[in-house]
Amino acid sequence: MVSNPSSNDNAGNQRVNRRDFLKLCSMVAATLSLPAAFGKEIARALGAASRLPVVWLEFQDCTGDSESFLRLGPMADPIQTGVTNPGLTDLLLDVISLDYHETLMAPSGFNAEKSLADTLQNYPGQFLCVVEGAIPAGNNGVYCTIAGKTALSRVQEITAKARATIAVGTCAWEGGLAAAAPNPTGALGVKDAVPGLANLINMPGCPMNVANLAAVIVHLVAFNQPPELDANRRPKFAYGRKIHEVCERKYYHDNDMFVRMWGDEGHRLGWCLRGMGCKGPDTYSNCPNIRWNDATCWPVAAGHGCIGCTQPHFWDNMAPFYESNADA
């Protein structure tokens, strides 16, 4: 489909036409904080590329990041917040081939393991490894095993053979909820389970936003390298600014208009939630721009404060979630 974006699928239904394909590529470029001209360059690269094989590993997790992936829908225009366009699902699924995902794949048991083995054998150094969930290292990793192998040994073996590895969600980044004190299973993120992994990209969040994941994958395919990363190996386009800087409630914060109790007048009128524990002033993420649920909303817009889920060890460092960490 990428080589001919206006073609039909197997059922004869038209997918993304050429015009929409170029528009989507331009929006991906904008999401990545690239000049608009890069949209055509992305389109050319995707048109010439083969589908990227993907191995998606799941360990200690709630499946939230897989659920986020399944809800891939319209993409919000990062310049005109709230303006959405259909077709991102088609774009991503035309770019990747999801060869192994324990939750989503049809095969099970030995057949599932064969799918994994075939991908590792047929695409050495060419496939993308996506890791979801924490990796327990306590007691030699016995707390999570798949096909007789520990999560720790699997992640070390498979990431070593991958073209790139993306740790999706806070658990895969540095342990998440499983690693919260007292961390009985010795849960780790990929960065600690596989120290020094050079091709690692971290995408924290509880869960991560799939629109950001799609943009990273498109960048990998189009430019053969990840987008610019910060010191925590997080994409700067997604984690480069504090939520507070672009929050729609910032006006109320700057004018000392704070919610003091759930359901009070300020809460009903959309005032600042910092007094109720919102961690937006201390959290780096593009949630206000990319949003959730087909780009229609995000937690603060829905009336719930940010809990800082993209920040280091947020379960310990940001709690208690409903108490303000600053005068408000």
C-alpha positions in Angstrom: 0.0 0.0 0.0 2.9 2.4 0.7 4.2 2.0 -2.8 0.7 3.0 -4.1 -1.2 4.8 -1.4 -4.3 5.2 -3.6 -4.7 1.5 -4.3 -7.4 -0.8 -2.9 -7.1 -3.3 -0.1 -7.9 -7.0 -0.6 -11.6 -6.4 -0.1 -11.6 -3.8 -2.8 -12.1 -0.9 -0.4 -10.1 2.2 -1.1 -7.6 3.0 1.7 -5.6 6.3 1.9 -5.6 8.2 -1.4 -2.6 10.1 -2.6 -3.7 13.4 -1.4 -4.6 12.2 2.1 -1.3 10.2 2.2 0.7 13.4 1.6 -1.3 15.3 4.1 -0.7 12.6 6.7 3.0 12.6 6.0 3.0 16.4 6.5 1.2 16.0 9.8 3.7 13.4 10.9 6.5 15.8 10.0 4.8 18.6 12.1 4.4 16.2 15.0 8.1 15.5 14.8 8.7 19.2 14.8 10.1 19.1 11.3 9.5 21.7 8.6 6.5 21.1 6.4 8.7 20.4 3.4 9.8 17.1 5.1 6.3 15.8 4.5 7.1 15.1 0.8 10.5 13.6 1.8 8.7 11.3 4.3 6.2 10.3 1.6 9.0 9.5 -0.9 10.8 7.4 1.6 7.8 5.4 2.7 6.8 4.8 -0.9 10.1 3.1 -1.6 10.5 1.2 1.7 9.6 -2.3 2.5 7.3 -3.0 5.5 9.3 -3.0 8.7 9.0 -6.3 10.6 8.0 -5.7 14.3 8.5 -8.0 17.3 6.4 -6.7 20.2 7.4 -8.2 23.6 5.1 -8.0 26.7 6.3 -8.6 30.2 5.1 -7.3 33.6 2.4 -4.9 32.4 -1.3 -4.1 32.4 -1.5 -4.3 28.5 -2.3 -0.6 28.5 0.3 0.2 25.8 -1.2 -2.6 23.5 -4.6 -1.1 24.2 -3.3 2.3 23.2 -1.9 0.8 20.0 -5.3 -0.8 19.2 -6.9 2.6 19.5 -4.8 4.1 16.8 -7.2 6.4 15.0 -7.4 10.0 13.6 -4.3 12.1 14.1 -4.5 15.5 15.7 -2.9 18.4 13.8 -0.2 19.6 16.2 -0.4 23.1 14.8 -4.2 23.3 14.9 -5.0 21.5 18.1 -8.3 19.6 17.8 -8.2 19.3 14.0 -8.1 15.6 13.2 -7.6 13.5 10.0 -8.4 9.9 9.4 -6.0 7.4 8.0 -3.1 7.2 10.5 -4.1 3.5 11.1 -3.7 2.7 7.4 -0.4 4.7 7.2 1.2 2.8 10.1 0.0 -0.6 9.1 1.3 0.0 5.6 4.7 0.9 7.1 5.1 -2.1 9.6 4.4 -5.8 9.6 3.5 -6.8 13.1 5.0 -10.3 13.0 4.9 -11.1 16.7 2.7 -9.8 19.5 1.5 -12.3 22.1 -1.8 -10.5 22.8 -2.8 -9.7 19.2 -1.4 -12.5 17.1 -3.6 -15.5 15.9 -1.0 -18.3 16.5 -0.4 -19.5 20.0 2.0 -21.9 21.8 4.6 -23.5 19.5 3.2 -21.7 16.4 3.7 -18.3 18.1 7.3 -19.1 19.0 7.8 -20.2 15.4 6.6 -16.7 14.2 9.2 -15.1 16.5 12.0 -17.5 15.5 11.2 -16.9 11.8 11.4 -13.2 12.2 14.7 -13.3 14.0 16.2 -15.7 11.4 14.8 -13.9 8.3 15.4 -10.3 9.4 18.6 -10.2 11.5 19.4 -6.6 12.4 16.4 -5.4 10.3 13.4 -5.8 12.6 12.1 -3.4 15.2 11.7 -4.6 18.7 9.0 -3.0 20.8 9.1 -3.8 24.6 6.0 -3.3 26.8 6.1 -4.0 30.5 8.8 -4.2 33.2 11.4 -7.0 33.3 11.7 -8.8 36.6 15.3 -9.6 37.6 14.7 -10.8 41.1 15.5 -14.5 41.8 17.1 -14.9 38.4 13.9 -13.6 36.6 11.6 -16.4 37.6 8.6 -14.0 38.1 7.9 -13.8 34.3 8.7 -16.6 31.9 7.6 -17.2 28.3 8.1 -20.5 26.5 10.4 -21.6 29.3 12.7 -18.5 29.1 12.7 -15.6 31.5 11.7 -12.1 30.4 15.2 -11.0 31.3 16.9 -13.5 29.0 14.4 -12.9 26.2 14.8 -9.1 26.2 18.6 -9.4 26.2 18.6 -11.9 23.4 16.1 -10.2 21.1 17.1 -6.6 21.5 20.7 -7.6 20.6 19.5 -8.7 17.2 17.1 -5.8 16.5 17.6 -2.8 14.2 16.2 -0.6 17.0 14.3 -1.1 20.3 11.5 1.1 21.5 10.5 0.8 25.2 6.8 1.8 25.2 5.2 2.9 28.5 6.7 3.7 31.8 7.1 0.1 32.9 9.4 -0.7 30.0 11.2 2.5 30.5 12.2 2.0 34.1 9.9 -0.5 35.8 6.8 1.6 36.3 4.2 0.3 38.9 6.0 -3.1 39.2 9.1 -1.3 40.3 7.4 0.9 42.9 8.7 0.5 46.4 9.3 -2.1 47.7 9.7 -3.7 44.2 9.4 -7.3 45.3 10.2 -8.8 41.9 13.2 -6.6 41.2 11.5 -5.1 38.2 13.6 -3.1 35.7 13.2 -1.1 32.6 14.9 -2.1 29.3 17.7 0.5 29.9 18.7 -1.4 33.1 17.9 -4.9 31.9 20.1 -4.4 28.9 22.7 -1.8 30.0 24.3 0.2 27.2 21.8 -0.7 24.5 22.8 1.8 21.8 19.7 1.7 19.7 17.2 2.2 22.5 14.4 4.7 22.3 12.3 5.3 25.5 8.7 6.4 25.2 7.3 6.6 28.8 3.7 7.2 29.7 1.0 5.2 31.4 0.3 4.3 28.7 2.3 5.9 25.9 0.4 7.8 23.2 0.3 5.7 20.0 0.4 8.8 17.8 3.9 9.5 19.1 4.9 5.9 18.5 3.6 6.1 14.9 5.7 9.2 14.4 8.8 7.6 15.7 8.4 4.5 13.5 7.8 6.6 10.5 10.9 8.6 11.2 12.9 5.4 11.6 11.7 4.1 8.3 12.0 7.4 6.4 15.3 8.6 7.7 16.9 5.3 8.9 17.6 6.9 12.4 15.5 7.9 15.4 14.3 11.4 15.9 16.4 13.6 18.2 16.5 12.2 21.7 17.0 13.8 25.1 19.4 12.6 27.9 16.9 9.9 28.9 16.7 8.7 25.2 13.2 10.1 24.9 12.1 11.7 21.6 12.4 15.5 22.1 9.4 16.2 20.0 7.2 14.3 22.4 9.0 15.0 25.7 10.7 18.3 25.2 8.3 20.7 26.8 6.5 20.8 30.1 2.7 20.1 30.0 2.1 23.3 32.0 3.6 25.5 29.2 0.8 24.5 26.7 -2.0 23.6 29.1 -5.3 25.2 28.3 -5.8 25.9 32.0 -2.5 27.9 32.3 -4.4 31.2 32.1 -6.2 30.3 35.4 -2.9 29.3 37.0 -1.3 32.6 36.1 -4.3 34.4 37.6 -4.4 32.4 40.8 -7.7 30.7 40.0 -7.4 27.2 41.4 -9.8 24.3 42.0 -10.0 23.7 45.8 -12.4 20.8 45.9 -13.6 18.3 43.3 -16.9 19.6 41.9 -16.6 23.1 43.3 -17.3 26.1 41.1 -13.7 26.4 39.9 -13.7 22.7 38.9 -16.9 23.2 36.9 -15.5 26.3 35.2 -12.2 24.6 34.2 -9.8 26.4 36.5 -6.3 25.2 37.2 -6.0 21.8 38.9 -2.6 22.3 40.6 -4.2 22.8 44.0 -5.6 19.3 43.6 -2.2 17.7 42.9 -1.8 18.3 39.1 1.8 17.5 38.2 1.7 19.3 34.8 4.3 22.0 35.9 6.8 19.2 36.6 6.0 16.8 33.7 7.4 16.8 30.2 5.0 15.5 27.5 3.0 16.6 24.5 -0.3 15.3 25.8 -2.1 18.7 25.4 -1.3 18.8 21.7 -1.6 15.1 20.7 -4.4 14.2 23.0 -6.2 10.8 23.4 -9.4 9.1 22.2 -9.1 10.0 18.5 -7.4 13.2 19.5 -10.5 14.6 21.3 -9.4 14.9 24.9 -6.7 14.4 27.5 -6.8 14.0 31.3 -6.6 17.7 32.3 -9.2 18.7 29.8 -11.5 16.0 31.2 -11.1 17.5 34.7 -8.4 15.3 36.2 -4.9 16.5 37.1 -1.7 15.2 35.4 -0.1 12.5 37.6 3.4 12.9 36.0 3.5 9.4 34.3 6.3 10.3 31.9 8.6 11.3 34.7 11.3 9.1 36.4 9.8 6.7 39.0 6.6 8.7 39.0 4.8 6.1 41.2 7.1 7.0 44.1 8.3 10.5 43.2 4.9 12.0 42.2 2.7 10.4 44.9 0.5 11.3 46.6 -1.3 12.2 43.3 -4.0 14.3 44.9 -1.9 16.6 47.1 -0.3 19.7 45.6 3.5 19.8 45.7 3.5 23.6 45.5 1.5 26.5 47.0 -1.6 27.1 44.8 
